Amino acid sequence: MAVGHHQSRPAAERPLPPQSDSAHPPSPQAGLLGVLALPEFRKLWLGQVFSQLADKFYIVLMVFLIAQYWVTATPPADGALAEAADAFNLKIDTRAQVITLLATGIYIANTIPAMVLGLVAGVWADRWRKREVMVASNGIRAGLALLIPFCLLDGPLWLGLSWGYWGLLLITFLESVLTQFFAPAEQAAIPMLVPAPQLLAANSLYQATSMGATIVGFALGDPVLRLLQRLLATLGIRDGEFVLLPICYGLAALFIAAIRIQETPQPSRGQTVWSEIGDGLQVLRERATVRNAMLQLVLLYSLLAALYVLAISLASAIHQLGPTQFGTLLAMSGVGLALGAVAVAQVGHGFSRRRLASAGLGTIAWSLVLLGQFRGNLALTLTLCAVLGVGAALLAIPAQTTVQEDTPEAMRGKVFGLQNNLINIALSLPLVLAGTVVSRYGLLPVLWALALLALAAALLERPWNRC
C-alpha cells in the first residue's frame, strides 16, 4: 500500500521557518532522531510529555486524596455509598473496597466526556487555531488543578458524602472536557509540523511517549506525590502534593505556546456543528483508506481493553503474582508497545502499511493463543504480553499515520474527534463485557475468540497481494 500522496499545504499553515522543502528528499537523519530534530515538533512533543504525565498523575492524586481524606477505617453502614454498593451488588466490607468504589466515581466522571464530546470538540478544533486550543486546554486544566485543595475544606454532606468529593467529581469532569478539545487539536497539528516522509516516525514517538507516560505516571505517581509532600513539608510548605499537576499542565502550555506556526482557522461558513460532523463522516464514506485505518484502531483498542480485564485472570493463574498484581502484565505489554514504536520509527518506512498491519494483527492473535496455552508460567506470560505490545505498535502507528495523511487538512479535527469517540467507546464496552463473558465461558475460549477476530482482520488485509 502506498505511503500516501502529498497534499498541497497553504503557505499560511506552514510552520515558520519551513522545516522541509517538498521538492527535496527528506533529511538523511531518519527515525526518531530525525523527527526530534524538527524544532517545532519537538516543542509539541515536550508539551505532549507533560500533558500526558499530568493526566496520569491526576488519577493517582484522586485515589491518593480519597484514601487520605474520605475513607475511614470503618466502612459506612448506610448513606449514598452503601446504597450505591447495594445497587451494583458490590461489597464495601473493607477499606480497600470503599476506596475502589469512590475511585470508580472518578473514573466515570473522567470517561463520560471522552465518550460523548469527541465529535463536537473536533469541529471546534477545526474552527479554532490548533495551538491556541492546546495552550488554552492545558492552561485551564492547570487552573482547575489549583482548585483541588479547596475540596478538602470542611463543609456540608451531600447524600452522605463530603461536598469536597462531589467537587472533585466536577473538577474531573471539566478536566476531561478540556482533554477532548486538546486531543484532536494535537493530532491534527502533527502533520502540519512534520513532513509526510517523517510522519511514521512522529506517530511512533507519539505512541511510545503515550505508553511511557502511562507506565511512569501510574507506577511512579504515588511515590512522587509522597516525595513532594515530604520535601515541601521540610521547607514549611504544607500539601506539597498539589503542586505537581499545575506544574505539569503549565509546562505543557508553555512549550506549545512557543511553537512558531501560522494557521488560518477554518470559518464555519454558517454551518451548524451537526452539519460539520456530517462532513467528517462523509470523509469516512469517501476515503476507504481512512475508514479502514480507523476500523483497525477501534479493533485494536477493543482487544487491548479486553486484555485489561483478562489480565486479572491471567495473573490469578500465576503463583508469583496473584490477581492484585495484574498491572505487571499490562506494564509488560506497554513496554512491548514502546519497543515496537521505536522499531517502526527506525525501519517501518521500508514496509507497506498493509503488511505492517497484518503482521501486527497476526502477532496479537498468536500471542493471545499462546497466553492461554502457557497460563500459569510467569516468564512466558510476561514475554507474550510484551510481544503482544509489539504487535499493537505494528498496527496502531501505520493506521494513525494513514488517517493523518489521507484526511483533508480542513477536516482533520472532525475526523480525529470522531476517532477519539470511537476509541473511547471501544475501550469502555469490553471492560464491561469481558469480565461477564470470562465468568460464564472461562478464560481460554475468550482468548481463542479474540485471537480468531485478530486473525480474521489480518487476513482481510490480504498481505500476500503486492501493494
CORSULKA-V697605 format. One record per residue. N is the residue number from 1. NEAR is the number of other ideal C-beta (glycine too) atoms within 8 Angstrom. D_FIRST is the distance of its C-alpha to the first C-alpha in Angstrom with 1 decimal. Layout:
BEGIN
n->N near->NEAR d_first->D_FIRST
n->N near->NEAR d_first->D_FIRST
END
This chain:
BEGIN
n->1 near->7 d_first->0.0
n->2 near->6 d_first->3.7
n->3 near->9 d_first->6.5
n->4 near->10 d_first->8.3
n->5 near->5 d_first->11.3
n->6 near->6 d_first->14.7
n->7 near->6 d_first->17.3
n->8 near->4 d_first->20.9
n->9 near->8 d_first->23.0
n->10 near->7 d_first->26.7
n->11 near->5 d_first->29.0
n->12 near->7 d_first->30.9
n->13 near->11 d_first->28.0
n->14 near->11 d_first->27.2
n->15 near->11 d_first->28.7
n->16 near->7 d_first->31.8
n->17 near->5 d_first->31.9
n->18 near->7 d_first->28.4
n->19 near->11 d_first->26.4
n->20 near->9 d_first->24.1
n->21 near->5 d_first->24.2
n->22 near->6 d_first->21.0
n->23 near->3 d_first->22.6
n->24 near->6 d_first->22.7
n->25 near->3 d_first->20.3
n->26 near->10 d_first->20.1
n->27 near->7 d_first->23.1
n->28 near->4 d_first->23.2
n->29 near->7 d_first->24.1
n->30 near->11 d_first->20.8
n->31 near->9 d_first->20.2
n->32 near->11 d_first->22.7
n->33 near->8 d_first->25.5
n->34 near->13 d_first->23.6
n->35 near->14 d_first->22.8
n->36 near->10 d_first->26.4
n->37 near->9 d_first->27.8
n->38 near->12 d_first->26.9
n->39 near->7 d_first->30.3
n->40 near->12 d_first->29.4
n->41 near->14 d_first->26.5
n->42 near->10 d_first->28.9
n->43 near->12 d_first->31.4
n->44 near->15 d_first->29.0
n->45 near->12 d_first->28.1
n->46 near->11 d_first->31.8
n->47 near->15 d_first->32.5
n->48 near->13 d_first->29.8
n->49 near->11 d_first->31.6
n->50 near->13 d_first->35.0
n->51 near->13 d_first->33.9
n->52 near->13 d_first->32.1
n->53 near->12 d_first->35.1
n->54 near->15 d_first->37.5
n->55 near->11 d_first->35.7
n->56 near->14 d_first->36.2
n->57 near->15 d_first->39.7
n->58 near->12 d_first->40.6
n->59 near->14 d_first->40.2
n->60 near->13 d_first->42.1
n->61 near->15 d_first->44.8
n->62 near->12 d_first->45.3
n->63 near->11 d_first->45.8
n->64 near->11 d_first->48.1
n->65 near->13 d_first->50.2
n->66 near->14 d_first->50.5
n->67 near->8 d_first->51.8
n->68 near->6 d_first->54.1
n->69 near->9 d_first->55.6
n->70 near->10 d_first->55.2
n->71 near->9 d_first->55.5
n->72 near->5 d_first->58.9
n->73 near->3 d_first->60.0
n->74 near->4 d_first->61.2
n->75 near->10 d_first->58.6
n->76 near->10 d_first->59.8
n->77 near->4 d_first->61.6
n->78 near->6 d_first->61.2
n->79 near->9 d_first->59.5
n->80 near->8 d_first->56.0
n->81 near->13 d_first->54.3
n->82 near->12 d_first->56.3
n->83 near->9 d_first->55.6
n->84 near->10 d_first->51.8
n->85 near->11 d_first->51.9
n->86 near->8 d_first->53.9
n->87 near->6 d_first->51.6
n->88 near->6 d_first->48.6
n->89 near->4 d_first->50.8
n->90 near->9 d_first->50.2
n->91 near->6 d_first->52.8
n->92 near->12 d_first->54.0
n->93 near->5 d_first->56.6
n->94 near->8 d_first->55.4
n->95 near->9 d_first->54.6
n->96 near->6 d_first->51.0
n->97 near->12 d_first->50.5
n->98 near->13 d_first->51.9
n->99 near->12 d_first->49.5
n->100 near->8 d_first->46.6
n->101 near->13 d_first->47.7
n->102 near->13 d_first->48.2
n->103 near->11 d_first->44.9
n->104 near->8 d_first->43.2
n->105 near->10 d_first->44.6
n->106 near->15 d_first->42.8
n->107 near->9 d_first->39.5
n->108 near->8 d_first->39.9
n->109 near->12 d_first->40.9
n->110 near->13 d_first->37.8
n->111 near->11 d_first->35.5
n->112 near->10 d_first->36.8
n->113 near->12 d_first->35.5
n->114 near->14 d_first->32.1
n->115 near->11 d_first->31.8
n->116 near->7 d_first->33.4
n->117 near->10 d_first->33.0
n->118 near->17 d_first->29.4
n->119 near->12 d_first->28.8
n->120 near->10 d_first->32.0
n->121 near->14 d_first->31.5
n->122 near->18 d_first->28.0
n->123 near->15 d_first->29.8
n->124 near->12 d_first->32.4
n->125 near->17 d_first->29.9
n->126 near->15 d_first->28.6
n->127 near->10 d_first->32.1
n->128 near->10 d_first->33.4
n->129 near->7 d_first->32.5
n->130 near->15 d_first->30.1
n->131 near->12 d_first->32.3
n->132 near->8 d_first->35.4
n->133 near->14 d_first->33.9
n->134 near->15 d_first->33.0
n->135 near->11 d_first->36.3
n->136 near->9 d_first->38.3
n->137 near->13 d_first->36.6
n->138 near->16 d_first->37.4
n->139 near->11 d_first->40.8
n->140 near->9 d_first->42.0
n->141 near->14 d_first->40.8
n->142 near->13 d_first->42.9
n->143 near->9 d_first->45.8
n->144 near->12 d_first->45.4
n->145 near->15 d_first->45.4
n->146 near->9 d_first->48.7
n->147 near->10 d_first->50.2
n->148 near->13 d_first->49.6
n->149 near->8 d_first->52.9
n->150 near->8 d_first->54.9
n->151 near->13 d_first->53.7
n->152 near->7 d_first->55.9
n->153 near->6 d_first->59.1
n->154 near->2 d_first->61.6
n->155 near->6 d_first->61.5
n->156 near->4 d_first->61.9
n->157 near->7 d_first->60.3
n->158 near->8 d_first->58.1
n->159 near->6 d_first->57.8
n->160 near->10 d_first->59.1
n->161 near->11 d_first->56.6
n->162 near->10 d_first->57.1
n->163 near->10 d_first->56.0
n->164 near->13 d_first->54.1
n->165 near->13 d_first->51.6
n->166 near->10 d_first->51.0
n->167 near->11 d_first->50.6
n->168 near->13 d_first->47.9
n->169 near->11 d_first->46.0
n->170 near->9 d_first->46.2
n->171 near->13 d_first->45.0
n->172 near->13 d_first->42.1
n->173 near->12 d_first->41.1
n->174 near->9 d_first->41.3
n->175 near->13 d_first->39.3
n->176 near->14 d_first->36.5
n->177 near->10 d_first->36.7
n->178 near->12 d_first->36.2
n->179 near->13 d_first->33.3
n->180 near->15 d_first->31.5
n->181 near->14 d_first->31.9
n->182 near->12 d_first->30.9
n->183 near->12 d_first->27.6
n->184 near->18 d_first->25.7
n->185 near->15 d_first->27.3
n->186 near->12 d_first->26.2
n->187 near->12 d_first->22.5
n->188 near->15 d_first->22.6
n->189 near->13 d_first->24.4
n->190 near->15 d_first->21.8
n->191 near->12 d_first->19.5
n->192 near->14 d_first->22.8
n->193 near->13 d_first->23.9
n->194 near->13 d_first->20.9
n->195 near->9 d_first->19.0
n->196 near->10 d_first->15.3
n->197 near->8 d_first->14.6
n->198 near->14 d_first->16.8
n->199 near->14 d_first->15.7
n->200 near->14 d_first->14.1
n->201 near->16 d_first->17.5
n->202 near->12 d_first->19.4
n->203 near->13 d_first->18.0
n->204 near->16 d_first->18.7
n->205 near->14 d_first->22.2
n->206 near->12 d_first->22.6
n->207 near->15 d_first->21.9
n->208 near->13 d_first->24.0
n->209 near->12 d_first->26.8
n->210 near->10 d_first->26.8
n->211 near->13 d_first->27.2
n->212 near->10 d_first->29.7
n->213 near->13 d_first->31.7
n->214 near->11 d_first->31.8
n->215 near->12 d_first->33.2
n->216 near->10 d_first->35.6
n->217 near->15 d_first->36.6
n->218 near->11 d_first->37.6
n->219 near->7 d_first->38.9
n->220 near->8 d_first->40.9
n->221 near->13 d_first->41.7
n->222 near->8 d_first->45.0
n->223 near->7 d_first->46.3
n->224 near->10 d_first->45.4
n->225 near->14 d_first->47.2
n->226 near->9 d_first->50.2
n->227 near->8 d_first->50.3
n->228 near->12 d_first->50.3
n->229 near->11 d_first->52.9
n->230 near->9 d_first->55.2
n->231 near->9 d_first->54.5
n->232 near->12 d_first->55.4
n->233 near->10 d_first->58.3
n->234 near->6 d_first->59.9
n->235 near->6 d_first->59.8
n->236 near->4 d_first->61.5
n->237 near->7 d_first->58.5
n->238 near->5 d_first->58.0
n->239 near->8 d_first->54.7
n->240 near->12 d_first->52.5
n->241 near->11 d_first->49.6
n->242 near->12 d_first->49.1
n->243 near->9 d_first->48.1
n->244 near->13 d_first->44.8
n->245 near->15 d_first->42.8
n->246 near->12 d_first->44.2
n->247 near->8 d_first->43.5
n->248 near->13 d_first->39.8
n->249 near->16 d_first->39.1
n->250 near->11 d_first->41.2
n->251 near->11 d_first->39.4
n->252 near->16 d_first->36.0
n->253 near->14 d_first->37.5
n->254 near->8 d_first->39.0
n->255 near->13 d_first->35.8
n->256 near->14 d_first->33.8
n->257 near->8 d_first->36.7
n->258 near->7 d_first->36.5
n->259 near->12 d_first->33.0
n->260 near->7 d_first->33.5
n->261 near->14 d_first->31.4
n->262 near->7 d_first->32.5
n->263 near->10 d_first->31.1
n->264 near->7 d_first->32.4
n->265 near->8 d_first->32.2
n->266 near->7 d_first->31.1
n->267 near->5 d_first->34.3
n->268 near->7 d_first->34.7
n->269 near->4 d_first->35.7
n->270 near->3 d_first->38.1
n->271 near->8 d_first->35.5
n->272 near->5 d_first->36.3
n->273 near->9 d_first->34.2
n->274 near->6 d_first->33.4
n->275 near->8 d_first->32.2
n->276 near->13 d_first->29.9
n->277 near->14 d_first->28.5
n->278 near->8 d_first->27.9
n->279 near->11 d_first->25.9
n->280 near->16 d_first->23.6
n->281 near->9 d_first->23.3
n->282 near->8 d_first->22.5
n->283 near->14 d_first->19.4
n->284 near->12 d_first->18.1
n->285 near->7 d_first->19.3
n->286 near->5 d_first->17.7
n->287 near->10 d_first->14.3
n->288 near->5 d_first->12.4
n->289 near->10 d_first->9.7
n->290 near->14 d_first->12.9
n->291 near->10 d_first->14.7
n->292 near->8 d_first->12.5
n->293 near->14 d_first->12.1
n->294 near->15 d_first->15.9
n->295 near->8 d_first->16.7
n->296 near->13 d_first->15.1
n->297 near->15 d_first->17.4
n->298 near->11 d_first->20.3
n->299 near->12 d_first->20.0
n->300 near->14 d_first->19.9
n->301 near->11 d_first->22.9
n->302 near->12 d_first->24.7
n->303 near->13 d_first->24.5
n->304 near->11 d_first->25.6
n->305 near->15 d_first->28.5
n->306 near->12 d_first->29.6
n->307 near->11 d_first->29.7
n->308 near->11 d_first->32.0
n->309 near->13 d_first->34.5
n->310 near->13 d_first->34.0
n->311 near->13 d_first->34.6
n->312 near->9 d_first->38.2
n->313 near->11 d_first->38.7
n->314 near->14 d_first->37.0
n->315 near->15 d_first->39.2
n->316 near->9 d_first->42.2
n->317 near->8 d_first->41.8
n->318 near->13 d_first->42.0
n->319 near->6 d_first->45.6
n->320 near->4 d_first->44.9
n->321 near->12 d_first->43.0
n->322 near->8 d_first->44.1
n->323 near->9 d_first->42.7
n->324 near->5 d_first->43.4
n->325 near->8 d_first->41.3
n->326 near->12 d_first->38.0
n->327 near->8 d_first->36.7
n->328 near->10 d_first->36.6
n->329 near->14 d_first->33.8
n->330 near->12 d_first->31.8
n->331 near->10 d_first->32.4
n->332 near->12 d_first->31.0
n->333 near->15 d_first->27.7
n->334 near->13 d_first->27.7
n->335 near->11 d_first->28.3
n->336 near->17 d_first->25.4
n->337 near->16 d_first->23.0
n->338 near->15 d_first->24.4
n->339 near->12 d_first->24.0
n->340 near->14 d_first->20.4
n->341 near->15 d_first->19.7
n->342 near->11 d_first->21.4
n->343 near->11 d_first->19.4
n->344 near->15 d_first->16.0
n->345 near->15 d_first->17.6
n->346 near->10 d_first->18.8
n->347 near->7 d_first->16.1
n->348 near->14 d_first->12.9
n->349 near->9 d_first->11.5
n->350 near->4 d_first->11.5
n->351 near->8 d_first->9.0
n->352 near->8 d_first->5.3
n->353 near->13 d_first->5.8
n->354 near->12 d_first->5.8
n->355 near->11 d_first->8.3
n->356 near->15 d_first->10.1
n->357 near->15 d_first->10.7
n->358 near->12 d_first->12.0
n->359 near->11 d_first->14.0
n->360 near->15 d_first->15.4
n->361 near->16 d_first->16.5
n->362 near->12 d_first->17.9
n->363 near->13 d_first->19.7
n->364 near->16 d_first->21.2
n->365 near->13 d_first->22.3
n->366 near->10 d_first->23.9
n->367 near->13 d_first->25.6
n->368 near->14 d_first->27.1
n->369 near->11 d_first->28.5
n->370 near->10 d_first->30.1
n->371 near->14 d_first->31.5
n->372 near->11 d_first->33.5
n->373 near->6 d_first->34.7
n->374 near->10 d_first->35.8
n->375 near->12 d_first->37.1
n->376 near->7 d_first->40.3
n->377 near->8 d_first->39.2
n->378 near->9 d_first->38.8
n->379 near->6 d_first->37.0
n->380 near->9 d_first->34.4
n->381 near->15 d_first->33.8
n->382 near->11 d_first->33.2
n->383 near->8 d_first->30.9
n->384 near->12 d_first->28.8
n->385 near->16 d_first->28.7
n->386 near->13 d_first->27.3
n->387 near->12 d_first->24.7
n->388 near->16 d_first->23.7
n->389 near->18 d_first->23.4
n->390 near->14 d_first->21.0
n->391 near->17 d_first->18.8
n->392 near->16 d_first->19.1
n->393 near->19 d_first->17.9
n->394 near->15 d_first->14.8
n->395 near->15 d_first->14.0
n->396 near->13 d_first->15.7
n->397 near->17 d_first->14.7
n->398 near->15 d_first->10.9
n->399 near->15 d_first->11.7
n->400 near->14 d_first->14.5
n->401 near->13 d_first->12.7
n->402 near->13 d_first->10.3
n->403 near->15 d_first->13.7
n->404 near->13 d_first->15.4
n->405 near->12 d_first->13.1
n->406 near->10 d_first->12.7
n->407 near->12 d_first->16.3
n->408 near->7 d_first->19.0
n->409 near->11 d_first->21.3
n->410 near->6 d_first->24.3
n->411 near->12 d_first->22.8
n->412 near->15 d_first->21.5
n->413 near->16 d_first->24.8
n->414 near->18 d_first->25.0
n->415 near->16 d_first->21.5
n->416 near->15 d_first->22.0
n->417 near->18 d_first->25.5
n->418 near->16 d_first->24.2
n->419 near->14 d_first->21.8
n->420 near->15 d_first->24.8
n->421 near->13 d_first->26.9
n->422 near->11 d_first->24.6
n->423 near->11 d_first->24.1
n->424 near->12 d_first->27.9
n->425 near->9 d_first->28.6
n->426 near->13 d_first->26.2
n->427 near->12 d_first->28.1
n->428 near->11 d_first->31.5
n->429 near->10 d_first->31.6
n->430 near->14 d_first->30.8
n->431 near->11 d_first->33.5
n->432 near->8 d_first->36.0
n->433 near->8 d_first->35.0
n->434 near->14 d_first->34.1
n->435 near->9 d_first->37.6
n->436 near->8 d_first->39.2
n->437 near->9 d_first->37.0
n->438 near->13 d_first->37.7
n->439 near->5 d_first->41.4
n->440 near->6 d_first->41.5
n->441 near->6 d_first->39.3
n->442 near->7 d_first->39.1
n->443 near->12 d_first->36.5
n->444 near->8 d_first->35.1
n->445 near->8 d_first->34.2
n->446 near->14 d_first->32.3
n->447 near->13 d_first->30.3
n->448 near->11 d_first->29.5
n->449 near->8 d_first->28.5
n->450 near->11 d_first->26.1
n->451 near->13 d_first->24.6
n->452 near->9 d_first->24.2
n->453 near->10 d_first->22.5
n->454 near->15 d_first->20.0
n->455 near->11 d_first->19.5
n->456 near->8 d_first->19.1
n->457 near->11 d_first->16.3
n->458 near->13 d_first->14.5
n->459 near->8 d_first->15.1
n->460 near->6 d_first->13.8
n->461 near->11 d_first->10.2
n->462 near->7 d_first->10.9
n->463 near->9 d_first->9.6
n->464 near->3 d_first->11.7
n->465 near->6 d_first->9.6
n->466 near->2 d_first->8.0
n->467 near->8 d_first->4.3
END
